Amino acid sequence: MVKETGVKTYDERACTLGEGALWHPQRQQLFWFDILGNRLMTLNDQGLTDEWQFDEHVSAAGWVDLDTLLIASESGLFRFDIDTGARQPVCPLEADNPLTRSNDGRADPWGGFWIGTMGKAAQPNAGAIYRYYRGELRRLLAPLTIPNAICFSPDGRHGYFADTAKGAIWRLALDAEHGWPADEPELFIDCRRDGVNPDGAVVDSEGRLWNAQWGASRVACYDADGGFVTAIAFPATQVSCPAFGGVDFSRLFVTSAREGLSNQVLLGQPAAGRTFIVGTEVRGRAEPRVIL
């Protein structure tokens, strides 16, 4: 079993749809998004908060260098200067389709960046997963409804992704040289057996996959073969995205959402939408740098 030391609120600012948790290993700082609030948020170890407002949905990021993120919005990828707020377009992302937006995303071990798209109203099969690599944005997987759980094994042999609407997580073999898909996806975890909805995910240093499960108030841990190991409970039903961080990567940060919850439900769930932290006895890994 994987022991934990108690869930606490990391940041009390409530997100309508918290997502895209990213620990910047050089800055030792957590960044995350409120997708429906069109904002990027952060909190550092000195307790200083900050946030940036955008004119469209933003959902996921990778780190480029000490001062720069690559951010995915509903219409493109762009460089973002953390210190000045300056933004520089990198490439469009379904910019000609006003019905879709970006969703879950993560950097891969080769310096590429994977990003999912979905219908703004979660229209069936309106989404896809793309990879930005060496100046090229290529569509890899489609059609999908709510692409999530993009993450990678420590040895780089496999990538993972989910379609929340289908209740499953798939594993995808990757070629060793450049990290492109080398085979068709195979079913890795059938979440329908437990009646849970797979959302964002991250892989720890031992190859275990940690999956936030929307509607289930938990982050579940699975071993490298897809077997259930344990789960950590959170005081919010709609947990959405985990990220390992801290000096030794033993802290698990988890975003959550208030989207769709009635006022009556929110009265009994005041922590909904907050970002949480829990200490663990396992270790995560630093997210790879995105190479532009």
N, C-alpha and C positions, 0 to 999 in steps of 0.2 A: 504494500500500500504506500501511497505518496502522502506524507503527512503535511499538514498546513498549520499555520500559527494564528489564524484568526483574521476574518475579513474586516476591513475598515474602509471608511470613505476616504478616498484620496483627494477628490475635488467635489465640492458641494454644488457647483454650477450645474443645473439640470439641462441635459440635452434632449431635444425632441427625438433625435435619432443619433445617438453617440455611435461612432464607428472609427475604423482606421487607426487604432492605437499603434504608435511607433516610438520606440525608445531610441533616441539618437545617441550612439555609443561615444562619440567624441564630446558632445555637450553634456552628457549624463543628464538628459532631459526628456520628459515624455511629451509627445504631441498627439493630439487626436482631433476628430472632426465631429461637428454637429451637422449632419448632411442636410437635414431639412431647415436648419437655421443658417445655412450658407456660411459657416464659420469654422476656422481653425483655432484650436485652443491649446494652451500649454500651462504647465506648472513645473517649476524647478525645485531642487532640494532646499533652496533658501525660502521657499514658500511664496515666491513671486509668480503671480498669474499674469497671463496676457492672452489676447485673442485678436483675430483678424477677420474682418467681414468681407465677403465677396458678393458679387452680383449674380451668382448662379451656384448650383449645388457643387460642393467639393467633398471628396469622400476618402481618399487614401493618399499616402505619400511614401517616398523613399528618400534616404539622405544621400546627397551628392558630395558635400564637404562640410566643414565646420559651420558654415553660414548659409548653406543652400539646401533646399528640399526640391524634389521633383513632385509636384502635386497633380492629381487627376481631378478634373472638373467634369461637368456634364457635357462639355463641348471640346475638351482638349487636355493635353499635358503641358505644364508650364513650369519653368524655374521660378523659385520663390526665395528671395533674400530675407532671412529671418530677422536680421537687424534693421533693415530699411523698409521691408515690405514691398520692395520692387518685384515686378513680375515680368517674365520674358517667355513668350510662347515657344514651345518645342515642336508640337505637332497637333493637328486636330484629332478628335476622338468622337466619331459619329456626330460631328458638328452639323451635318445636314439632316439630322433626325431629332426634331424637338420633343419627341415622345419618350426619349431615353435619357438616362444619366449614368454616370460611373457609379460603381459600388465598391466592393472589396478589392484590395490590391496589395502586392508585396514584391520586394526585390528578390531576384534569384542569385545563386552563387556565382554566376558569370557576369554580373553587373547589369543584367536585364531587369525590366520591370513589367510584371504581369498585372493586368487590370481588367475587371469585369464590368460589363454594362447591363442595364436592365430597364424595363419600362417604368416610367415614373408612377404608374398605377399598377405595377407588377403584372403587366399583360403577359399572358402565356407565350413563351418562346420568343420574346422580344429582345433577349440579351445574348451576350457572347463574352468570351475571354480573349483578350489581346495580349501580345507581348511587344514591348518596345526594346529594341536591341540594336546597338551600333547604328543609330540613326533611322531605323526602320520600324514602323508599327505594323505588325502582322496579326491578322485574326487567326486564332488557333482552334477555338472550340465554339460551336454553335449548332442548333439553337439552345439557349438556356433561358430560364425564367428569372431566377434570383441567384446569380453566381456568387459564391462565398468560399471561405475556408482555404484561400490560396496560400500555400506554404510549401516548404521543401525539406527533404530528408537531409541530415547532416552530411552524408556522403555525396549528395547531389545526384543520386541515381534516380530519385523519384520526385515528382511534384504532386500536390494534392489539390483538389477543389471540390466544392459541393454545389448542388443546386438545392437551395432551401425548399423550394416548392415540391421537389421530388423526394425529399427526405433522405438523401444519400450523399456520401462522400466517396469520391473516386480517387484512384491512384494512377499516375501517368508516368511511364518510363521516359527518361530523358537521355539524349546522347551526351557522352562525356566531353566532347570537344567544345560544343557551343550551347548545350542545354535546350535544344529544340526537342519537341515530342518525338519519341522513337517508336512508339506503338500506339495502339488504341487504348483509351482509358479502361481500367478494370474496376469493378465495384470493390470498395475497400471497407466501408462501414455502412450497413443498412440501418439508418436511424429510425426507420418506421417500426422496427421491432420493439423499440422502447417508447414509441409515440412522441419523439422529440424532433425539433427542427434545427438542423445544423446551420450555424451562422459562422462568424469568423473563427480562425484557428491559427495556431502556431505550433512549431515542433521544438522540443527541448534538445539538449545536447546528447541525450541517449536515444533519440529517435522516436520518443513518445509524442503523440499528437494531442494537443489540448484544444478542445472545441467548445466555444460558447454556444449554448443551446437555447434559442429564442423561445420564450414561453415556459421554460422549464426551471428558471431560477438557478441555473448551474453551469459550470464549466466542467466538462467530462474529459478524462484522460484515457487514451487508448495506447496500447503498445504497438510496436513496429509491425505486428501481424494483424492489427485491427481489433485485438481483444480488449474488452473494457478493463480498466485498472481501478479507477476511483473517480469521484466527482466532488467538487467543491460547491457548496451552496452559497448563494448571494441574496441580499435583501431586495431584489428586483426581479420580476418575472422575465423581462425582456433584456437579458444580457446579450451582448452583440459581438465584441471583439476582444481577445486577450493579447497581451504582449509581455514578454519577459524583460526585466530591466533591473536597475540598481547596479552597484559597483561589481557584484559577483553574479548578476543575472538570476538571483534567487527570488526576486519579487515578481509576482504576477499582477499586472494591471489589467483591468477589465472595464470596458465601457458598457453603458446600458441606454435604454430608451423609454420615453413616455408616450411615444406615438400610438394612437388608437386606444389609449386607456381612458376610461370614463372618469369623471370627477369623483365618483364614489369609490372606484378602485384606487385612485391616487391618494385619497384620504387614508386608506389602509396601507399604502405603499409609498411613504414620503421619500424614500431613497431612489425611486424610479428616475432614470435619466442621469444619475450621478456616475462618476468614475471611481472604481474601487481598487484597493490594493490588498494583497494577501502574501505573507511570507511562505515560502515552501522549502522543502529539503532537497529539491532538485535544482538543476541549473539550466537556464536557457542559453541562447547564443546571441552574439551581436548580429544585427541585421546587416547583410552585405551592402556595400556602397553601390549606388546606381552610377554607371558610367555613361555619360552623355557624349 
